[in-house]
Amino acid sequence: MTTRIDTRFAELKQQGRSAFVTFIMAGDPDLVTSLEIIKALPQAGADIIEIGMPFTDPMADGPSIQAAGLRALKAGTTLKKTLDLVRAFRNGDAATPLVLMGYYNPIFIYGVDKFLVDAKSAGVDGLIIVDLPPEEDEELCLPAMRAGLNFIRLATPTTDDKRLPAVLANTSGFVYYVSITGITGAASADSSKVAAAVARIKRHTTLPVCVGFGIRTPDQARAIASTASGAVVGTALVDVLSGSLDAEGRATSKTVNAVADLVRSLAQGVRAAPQAAE
C-alpha cells in the first residue's frame, strides 16, 4: 500500500529537499474560510497538510491552538464537517497529502469503523492521534492501517531507546518528532538537540522523520529542515490567522492571505535548507 504521504516523500527525496508540513485547525474561524485557507496552502508551498480536529479538552495544545479549537467549535465544526472539508478540498486537489490530527474521543464517539470508512472515502491519508499510546494499537492504529491510512506516531525528547521500538512498531508515513517537552507553541526548537534526536530515531527506522513544535520563523524552519525529513509549523500559522480576525473573532479580507503569506516565507526557509542525510 502506497499512500499520498509515501508518494510525496519519494518525490521530495528525488528533488533533494525536506518537506514543509503545515497545521491548521478545521473550521477556524469558520468552515468557509477554513476551506479557503486549506486550498491556499499547497500553492503557498505546503507539501503536506495537517488538519486539526477540534476537541474540547486538547491536553497537548498550547493556548493558541486551544483558542483555534474553541473558535472552530463555536462555528459549529464537528468531525463530520471536518471530513466534509477534506472532501471539498479533494475536489480540486488529488495530490496533496492530508493528515487529521487530534484526540481519540471524537473518533470513538463517531465510531471507529464508520470513521475509517468515511475518512478514507473523503480523501484522508493519515492520522496523528496524540493520546493513543502503542499499548492501545488495537483501538485505532491497526484498524486504520488495514483501512489504508498511515498512522503517524509522535516521538518526544523523553522517548528513550528502550521505548522507541514500541513507538515505531506500527508507525507508517512518517515519524513526528516533538522537539520540545511541553505543549505546542511554548518554546523554540533547539536545532542542535533536534539534529541529535533525529539521527537517533533514524537509527531505528527508515521512515522520514519530521520535526514540529517550536518552529516559527523561516530561519528556524531552514535549520530544522537541514537535519530532518520535514519541518512542521502550526502555532505560528494559527497565531497569524488569529491576528487577522476582527474584534468578534470573525474572518476579515486579510485572513486567508495572512496565513498564505507566512506559509510562503516559511516554505522558502525549508527549501533553502541543505538536504538532510537520509
C-alpha positions, 0 to 999 in steps of 0.5 A: 500500500502506497499512500499520498504521504509515501508518494510525496516523500519519494518525490521530495527525496528525488528533488533533494529537499525536506518537506514543509508540513503545515497545521491548521485547525478545521473550521477556524474561524469558520468552515468557509474560510477554513476551506479557503485557507486549506486550498491556499496552502499547497500553492503557498508551498505546503507539501503536506497538510495537517488538519486539526480536529477540534476537541474540547479538552486538547491536553497537548495544545498550547493556548493558541491552538486551544483558542483555534479549537474553541473558535472552530467549535463555536462555528459549529465544526464537528468531525463530520464537517471536518471530513466534509472539508477534506472532501471539498478540498479533494475536489480540486486537489488529488495530490496533496497529502492530508493528515487529521490530527487530534484526540481519540474521543471524537473518533470513538464517539463517531465510531471507529469503523464508520470513521475509517470508512468515511475518512478514507472515502473523503480523501484522508491519508493519515492520522496523528492521534496524540493520546493513543499510546502503542499499548492501545494499537488495537483501538485505532492504529491497526484498524486504520492501517488495514483501512489504508491510512498511515498512522503517524506516531509522535516521538518526544525528547523523553522517548528513550531507546528502550521505548522507541521500538514500541513507538515505531512498531506500527508507525507508517508515513512518517515519524513526528518528532516533538522537539520540545517537552511541553505543549505546542507553541511554548518554546523554540526548537533547539536545532542542535538537540533536534539534529541529535534526536533525529539521527537517533530515531533514524537509527531505528527506522527508515521512515522520514522523520519530521520535526514540529513544535517550536518552529516559527520563523523561516530561519528556524524552519531552514535549520530544522529542515537541514537535519530532518525529513520535514519541518512542521509549523502550526502555532505560528500559522494559527497565531497569524490567522488569529491576528487577522480576525476582527474584534468578534473573532470573525474572518476579515479580507486579510485572513486567508492571505495572512496565513498564505503569506507566512506559509510562503516565507516559511516554505522558502526557509525549508527549501533553502535548507541543505538536504538532510542525510537520509 
